[in-house]
Amino acid sequence: MNASAIIFYILSAFILGAALLSVTTTKIFRAAIWLLFSLIGVAGLYFWMQVEFIAAVQIVVYVGGIVVLIIFSIFLTQQSGSEMIRPGKKQLIISLLAVLFGTAFTYNLIQHYQFTPTSSKPLAANVSDIGLQMLSTTEHGFVLPFEVVSMLLLASMIGCIVIAMKAPAVPGSLPEGFEKDELPPLQLPKNILVNPVQPAEEIM
Amino acid sequence: MNTIPLTHILFVSTALFFIGMYGLFTRRNIITMLMSIELILNSVNINFIAFNKYLHPANLDGVFFTIFIIAIAAAEAAVAIAIIINLYRNHKSIDIEDAAEMKY
């Protein structure tokens, strides 16, 4: 057992421990922070496999982007220190059984499968090679998925803005906190109506 | 590097995948379910890189799949959080049981 193997096992234990704490803690902010550590561990695993570009992308996109977005949405939607409800005992046992069965099944499958490498040349994931193949239009080029993903990112950006935008006040609807009966009828002068097309009686 | 067999990396990614599944089964809060989905996607990425590294080192297909998965995961997380914020504005809660308008 040399240093590389020891580093691999330490990284694996770190990833799995942080992920396990992330799905079991009852405080949502702590769950986000444990998720952050787990993702950093995955980036470390990529560094260990010597694919530095993917490790850098992992840190930039996941740690710098997605986790920060999740933490922002936690702050926007609830108190970060509040406890989440624990799952019921029956649900806990059933999901544990399902997960353990799945792990054992896949473990068994992996252990008995003979993986045969297709070549013995070491992997060279240079950034220049990745970039050239990404934009190449020849047989093994990825220019079509690249363009499709760029369209998808544009579409999701516009979609996010539209979904999360505050809905504009619907013409004819009452402002929040007003009931229909509370409003005295016909107090608004006709020239400052929200929607001048409709008469004031219809708005009330 | 070569002292670790491929199967050990696959065991790690399997464990990470099923930890994410456990979170998806037991959580009732939409944001934490989204975190579990991120864990699952990360385990898939580890698999792609490991297969590329150990079984097909002559080409870079696994690396490209990982890059595209990361890009689509970022888009998915952004859209999901926009939906969560909109849901919170309408329901004052992000519990999955409270969003039942479209059930049945």
Interface residues (C-beta under 8 A of the other chain):
Chain A: M1 N2 S4 A5 F8 S12 I15 L16 A19 L20 S22 V23 I28 A31 A32 L35 S38 L39 V42 L45 Y46 W48 M49 Q50 V51 F53 I54 V57 Q58 V61 Y62 G65 I66 L69 I70 F72 S73 I74 L76 T77 Q78 M84 I85 P87 Q91 L92 I94 S95 L96 A98 V99 G102 T103 T106 Y107 I110 Q111 F115 T116 P117 T118 S119 S120 K121 P122 L123 A125 D129 I130 Q133 M134 H140 F142 P145 V149 L152 L153 S156 M157 G159 C160 I161 I163 A164 K166
Chain B: M1 T3 I4 L6 T7 H8 I9 L10 F11 V12 T14 A15 L16 F17 F18 I19 G20 M21 Y22 G23 F25 T26 R27 R28 N29 I31 T32 L34 M35 S36 E38 L39 N42 N45 I46 I49 A50 N52 K53 Y54 L55 H56 P57 A58 N59 L60 V63 F64 T66 I67 F68 I70 A71 I72 A73 A74 A75 E76 A77 A78 V79 I81 A82 I83 I84 I85 N86 Y88 R89 I94
